[in-house]
Amino acid sequence: MSDRLQWDESAPASSSETAGEGSEALRERQRLAQIEMMDRWLGETLKEQRRSRRWKIFFRLIWLMLLLAIIGGGVRGVLETESAGGRAGQAAVVELKGVIDSDSRASADRMIEGIRKAWQSPAGAVIVRINSPGGSPVQSQRIYSEIRRLQQQGDKPIVAVIEDIGASGAYYAASAADEIYAAPASLVGSIGVIYSGFGLQDAIERLGVERRIFTAGNNKDFLDPFQPISEHQRQFWQSVLDRTHQQFIEAVRAGRGDRLKTDTPELFSGLVWTGERARELGLIDGLASVDDVAERLTGSRCTVDFTPSVAPFEQLSRRFGQVAAHWLGLGELGGSPVRYQTP
């Protein structure tokens, strides 16, 4: 009896101890949960601070690049101003690089500006360094005409030197020079005209899309890729290309004269030739580099660059526009669809 009483008396104490242990465990879990929550908060805060620092660094780099571009442009302008005078013992160089178009670095406006300044300087000769596949017929014709005009105003030699490629419209411009030189492996010539487009009228029908276009003039939309082209329109457009091609041929004949081997049937077919073969055909006068030509004309391999500069961001935006137009199949934005250009 006494034993049972003793056990009954101890039972409430044991239950109290169990309850106390449960409360302690609960408080421990709550404490751990608070610590874990605090760790997460601290972790997220650190991540946000890191992201904030990265963006600050990024924008600082952007501003630094802008500052360097401005400083670089200013320094380049000073150097160009200092060197623009040139010397009689040096050759003035103007670089024709890239596709020839009204909004490119090889536009007629920029090239004419550089060639005129080089011509008016005390430099003993003007060298047009060419690395271009050609481009706009009009821009090429303008460069050609300016070189021919300057030739009539004095006896300062204007010489073209082709590096990797001087084809189509680039060769058109080069043919105005007193002499043309290239490397043995340079690509020269491509005396032809090209127009390229797409015929998508069947595709639009399959997609169930209705093309809505309004014109005044029966042939106003004959180059629309979503419209079929008639035989009359095809013949007309071919006549435009043929006449533009004939202008090219006449300009090359006028510039090169008797040096051309006109008995070669494929000379004006649009083919492109190596520098070695171009010399045999009379398309160039010899194999030489810019330094070689400068030394022969002035007695010195020193040259002065008269190529007008392009602002870095302007050049980047133009390049982006050209790449976007190429991938969208739009050709050169704002340019003629007819090209003196090697594909």
C-alpha positions as CSV (number, residue, x, y, z in Angstrom):
1,M,0.0,0.0,0.0
2,S,2.8,2.3,0.9
3,D,4.7,1.4,-2.3
4,R,1.7,2.3,-4.5
5,L,1.4,5.6,-2.7
6,Q,5.0,6.3,-3.2
7,W,4.7,5.6,-6.9
8,D,1.6,7.7,-7.2
9,E,3.3,10.6,-5.5
10,S,6.3,10.4,-7.9
11,A,4.1,10.3,-11.0
12,P,3.2,14.0,-11.1
13,A,6.9,14.9,-10.7
14,S,7.9,12.7,-13.7
15,S,5.1,14.3,-15.8
16,S,6.3,17.7,-14.8
17,E,9.9,16.9,-15.8
18,T,8.7,15.6,-19.2
19,A,6.7,18.8,-19.8
20,G,9.7,20.9,-18.9
21,E,11.9,19.0,-21.3
22,G,9.3,19.5,-24.1
23,S,9.2,23.2,-23.5
24,E,13.0,23.4,-23.5
25,A,13.1,21.5,-26.8
26,L,10.5,23.8,-28.3
27,R,12.5,26.9,-27.2
28,E,15.7,25.4,-28.7
29,R,13.9,24.8,-32.0
30,Q,12.6,28.3,-32.0
31,R,16.1,29.6,-31.3
32,L,17.5,27.5,-34.1
33,A,14.8,28.7,-36.5
34,Q,15.5,32.3,-35.6
35,I,19.3,31.8,-36.1
36,E,18.5,30.1,-39.5
37,M,16.2,33.0,-40.5
38,M,18.9,35.5,-39.5
39,D,21.5,33.6,-41.5
40,R,19.2,33.7,-44.6
41,W,18.6,37.4,-44.1
42,L,22.3,38.1,-43.8
43,G,23.0,36.0,-46.8
44,E,20.4,37.8,-49.0
45,T,21.7,41.1,-47.7
46,L,25.3,40.2,-48.7
47,K,24.1,39.0,-52.1
48,E,22.2,42.3,-52.7
49,Q,25.3,44.2,-51.6
50,R,27.5,42.2,-54.0
51,R,25.0,42.8,-56.9
52,S,24.9,46.5,-56.0
53,R,28.7,46.6,-56.1
54,R,28.8,44.8,-59.4
55,W,26.4,47.3,-61.0
56,K,28.4,50.2,-59.5
57,I,31.6,48.7,-61.0
58,F,29.9,48.2,-64.3
59,F,28.6,51.8,-64.6
60,R,32.0,53.1,-63.5
61,L,33.6,51.1,-66.2
62,I,31.1,52.5,-68.8
63,W,31.9,56.1,-67.6
64,L,35.6,55.3,-67.7
65,M,35.3,54.0,-71.3
66,L,33.4,57.1,-72.3
67,L,36.1,59.3,-70.7
68,L,38.9,57.3,-72.5
69,A,37.0,57.6,-75.8
70,I,36.7,61.3,-75.4
71,I,40.3,61.7,-74.4
72,G,41.4,59.3,-77.2
73,G,39.4,61.3,-79.7
74,G,40.9,64.5,-78.6
75,V,44.4,63.2,-78.6
76,R,43.9,61.7,-82.1
77,G,42.5,65.0,-83.3
78,V,45.6,66.8,-82.0
79,L,47.9,64.2,-83.6
80,E,46.0,64.5,-86.9
81,T,46.2,68.2,-86.8
82,E,49.9,68.1,-86.1
83,S,50.6,65.6,-88.8
84,A,48.1,67.0,-91.3
85,G,50.8,69.3,-92.8
86,G,53.0,66.4,-93.8
87,R,56.4,66.9,-95.5
88,A,57.6,66.8,-99.1
89,G,59.6,63.8,-98.2
90,Q,56.6,61.8,-97.1
91,A,53.6,60.2,-98.7
92,A,50.1,61.0,-97.6
93,V,47.9,57.9,-97.1
94,V,44.1,57.7,-97.2
95,E,42.5,54.4,-96.3
96,L,39.5,53.1,-98.2
97,K,38.4,50.2,-96.0
98,G,35.1,48.3,-95.8
99,V,31.9,48.5,-97.8
100,I,31.5,51.7,-99.8
101,D,28.3,53.3,-98.8
102,S,26.9,56.7,-98.0
103,D,26.8,56.0,-94.2
104,S,30.0,53.8,-93.9
105,R,33.5,54.8,-93.0
106,A,34.3,54.3,-96.8
107,S,31.7,56.8,-97.9
108,A,32.4,59.2,-100.8
109,D,32.2,62.2,-98.4
110,R,34.9,60.9,-96.1
111,M,37.1,59.6,-98.8
112,I,36.9,62.9,-100.8
113,E,37.7,64.9,-97.6
114,G,40.8,62.8,-96.9
115,I,42.0,62.8,-100.5
116,R,41.6,66.5,-100.9
117,K,43.5,67.2,-97.6
118,A,46.3,64.8,-98.7
119,W,46.5,66.5,-102.1
120,Q,46.6,70.0,-100.6
121,S,49.4,69.0,-98.1
122,P,53.1,69.4,-98.8
123,A,53.4,65.6,-99.0
124,G,55.1,64.4,-102.2
125,A,52.5,61.8,-103.2
126,V,49.0,60.5,-102.3
127,I,48.5,56.8,-101.7
128,V,45.0,55.4,-101.4
129,R,45.3,52.2,-99.4
130,I,42.4,49.9,-100.4
131,N,40.9,47.0,-98.6
132,S,37.2,46.8,-99.7
133,P,34.8,44.5,-101.6
134,G,33.1,47.5,-103.2
135,G,29.6,48.8,-102.6
136,S,27.4,51.6,-103.9
137,P,27.9,52.6,-107.6
138,V,27.2,56.2,-106.9
139,Q,29.7,56.5,-104.0
140,S,32.3,54.7,-106.1
141,Q,31.8,57.0,-109.0
142,R,32.1,60.1,-106.8
143,I,35.5,58.9,-105.5
144,Y,36.6,58.1,-109.0
145,S,35.6,61.5,-110.3
146,E,37.4,63.3,-107.5
147,I,40.6,61.6,-108.1
148,R,40.4,62.3,-111.9
149,R,39.6,66.0,-111.1
150,L,42.6,66.4,-108.8
151,Q,44.9,64.8,-111.5
152,Q,44.0,67.7,-113.8
153,Q,45.1,70.3,-111.3
154,G,48.7,69.3,-110.8
155,D,51.4,66.6,-111.2
156,K,51.3,65.2,-107.7
157,P,50.9,61.4,-108.1
158,I,47.9,59.6,-106.8
159,V,48.5,55.9,-106.5
160,A,46.2,53.1,-105.3
161,V,47.6,50.1,-103.3
162,I,45.3,47.1,-102.9
163,E,45.9,45.0,-99.8
164,D,43.6,42.0,-99.2
165,I,40.9,42.9,-101.7
166,G,40.1,45.7,-104.1
167,A,37.1,44.5,-106.0
168,S,34.1,45.9,-107.8
169,G,33.3,49.4,-106.6
170,A,36.7,49.6,-104.8
171,Y,38.5,48.7,-108.1
172,Y,36.2,51.3,-109.9
173,A,37.6,54.0,-107.6
174,A,41.2,52.6,-107.9
175,S,41.1,52.7,-111.7
176,A,41.2,56.5,-111.6
177,A,44.6,56.5,-109.9
178,D,47.8,57.1,-111.9
179,E,49.0,53.7,-110.9
180,I,47.7,50.6,-109.1
181,Y,49.7,48.1,-107.0
182,A,48.7,45.0,-105.1
183,A,50.1,42.0,-103.4
184,P,50.5,38.7,-105.3
185,A,47.6,37.2,-103.4
186,S,45.4,40.3,-103.4
187,L,41.9,39.9,-104.9
188,V,41.5,42.4,-107.7
189,G,38.8,43.2,-110.3
190,S,35.2,41.9,-110.2
191,I,34.1,44.3,-112.8
192,G,30.4,43.7,-112.7
193,V,27.1,44.6,-111.2
194,I,24.9,42.7,-108.8
195,Y,21.4,42.9,-107.4
196,S,20.0,40.2,-105.1
197,G,16.6,39.7,-103.5
198,F,14.0,37.1,-102.6
199,G,10.8,35.9,-104.2
200,L,8.4,35.2,-101.3
201,Q,5.0,35.4,-103.0
202,D,4.5,31.6,-102.6
203,A,5.5,31.6,-99.0
204,I,3.1,34.4,-98.1
205,E,0.2,32.4,-99.7
206,R,1.1,29.3,-97.8
207,L,1.1,31.3,-94.5
208,G,-2.4,32.6,-95.3
209,V,-1.2,36.2,-95.1
210,E,-2.8,38.9,-97.3
211,R,-0.4,41.5,-98.7
212,R,-1.8,44.9,-98.9
213,I,0.1,47.4,-101.0
214,F,-1.1,50.6,-102.8
215,T,0.8,52.2,-105.6
216,A,0.4,54.8,-108.3
217,G,2.3,53.5,-111.3
218,N,2.0,50.0,-112.8
219,N,5.6,49.0,-112.0
220,K,6.1,50.9,-108.7
221,D,6.3,47.6,-106.7
222,F,8.1,45.4,-109.2
223,L,11.0,44.8,-106.7
224,D,8.6,43.9,-103.9
225,P,9.6,40.4,-102.8
226,F,6.0,39.5,-102.2
227,Q,4.9,40.2,-105.7
228,P,5.6,38.1,-108.8
229,I,7.8,39.8,-111.4
230,S,6.8,39.9,-115.1
231,E,9.1,39.1,-118.0
232,H,8.8,42.8,-119.1
233,Q,9.9,43.9,-115.6
234,R,12.7,41.4,-115.6
235,Q,14.1,42.6,-118.9
236,F,13.8,46.2,-117.8
237,W,15.8,45.6,-114.6
238,Q,18.4,43.7,-116.5
239,S,18.8,46.7,-118.8
240,V,19.4,48.9,-115.8
241,L,22.1,46.5,-114.6
242,D,23.6,46.3,-118.0
243,R,23.8,50.0,-118.4
244,T,25.4,50.4,-114.9
245,H,27.9,47.7,-115.9
246,Q,28.8,49.6,-119.1
247,Q,29.5,52.7,-117.0
248,F,31.9,50.7,-114.9
249,I,33.7,49.3,-118.0
250,E,34.0,52.8,-119.6
251,A,35.4,54.2,-116.4
252,V,38.0,51.4,-116.2
253,R,39.0,51.9,-119.8
254,A,39.4,55.6,-119.3
255,G,41.5,55.1,-116.2
256,R,43.7,52.3,-117.3
257,G,43.9,53.1,-121.0
258,D,46.2,51.0,-123.2
259,R,47.5,49.1,-120.1
260,L,44.4,46.8,-120.2
261,K,44.6,43.5,-122.0
262,T,41.2,43.9,-123.5
263,D,41.6,40.8,-125.7
264,T,40.8,38.7,-122.6
265,P,37.0,37.8,-123.0
266,E,36.4,37.5,-119.3
267,L,38.1,40.7,-118.2
268,F,34.8,42.5,-117.6
269,S,32.7,39.4,-116.7
270,G,32.7,40.0,-112.9
271,L,35.5,37.6,-112.2
272,V,38.0,38.4,-109.5
273,W,41.7,37.9,-110.1
274,T,44.8,37.4,-107.9
275,G,47.4,40.2,-107.9
276,E,49.7,38.2,-110.1
277,R,47.1,37.6,-112.7
278,A,45.7,41.1,-112.5
279,R,49.2,42.4,-113.4
280,E,49.2,40.2,-116.5
281,L,45.8,41.5,-117.5
282,G,46.8,45.2,-117.0
283,L,44.4,45.7,-114.1
284,I,47.4,46.8,-111.9
285,D,50.9,48.1,-112.6
286,G,52.9,46.0,-110.3
287,L,53.3,44.1,-107.1
288,A,54.2,46.3,-104.1
289,S,53.1,47.4,-100.6
290,V,52.3,50.8,-99.3
291,D,55.8,51.2,-97.9
292,D,57.4,50.1,-101.2
293,V,55.3,52.6,-103.2
294,A,56.0,55.4,-100.6
295,E,59.7,54.9,-100.8
296,R,59.7,54.8,-104.6
297,L,57.7,58.0,-104.9
298,T,59.2,60.1,-102.1
299,G,62.5,58.3,-101.2
300,S,61.1,57.6,-97.7
301,R,59.0,54.8,-96.2
302,C,57.5,57.3,-93.8
303,T,53.8,58.1,-94.4
304,V,51.2,60.4,-92.9
305,D,47.7,59.2,-92.4
306,F,45.0,61.6,-93.8
307,T,42.1,59.2,-93.3
308,P,39.2,61.2,-91.6
309,S,38.5,59.7,-88.2
310,V,35.2,58.2,-87.1
311,A,33.8,58.6,-83.6
312,P,34.0,55.2,-81.8
313,F,30.3,55.1,-80.8
314,E,29.2,56.3,-84.3
315,Q,31.3,53.5,-85.8
316,L,29.8,50.9,-83.3
317,S,26.2,52.0,-84.1
318,R,26.8,51.8,-87.8
319,R,28.3,48.4,-87.5
320,F,25.4,47.2,-85.4
321,G,22.9,48.5,-88.0
322,Q,24.8,46.8,-90.8
323,V,24.9,43.5,-89.0
324,A,21.2,43.7,-88.1
325,A,20.3,44.6,-91.7
326,H,22.4,41.7,-93.0
327,W,20.7,39.1,-90.7
328,L,17.3,40.5,-91.5
329,G,17.9,40.2,-95.2
330,L,17.5,43.9,-95.7
331,G,20.8,44.6,-97.5
332,E,22.5,47.8,-96.8
333,L,20.1,50.2,-95.1
334,G,19.4,53.4,-97.1
335,G,21.7,52.3,-100.0
336,S,21.1,51.5,-103.6
337,P,19.9,47.9,-104.3
338,V,22.3,47.8,-107.3
339,R,25.8,47.1,-106.1
340,Y,29.4,47.3,-107.4
341,Q,30.2,44.7,-104.7
342,T,31.7,41.3,-104.4
343,P,29.2,39.0,-102.5
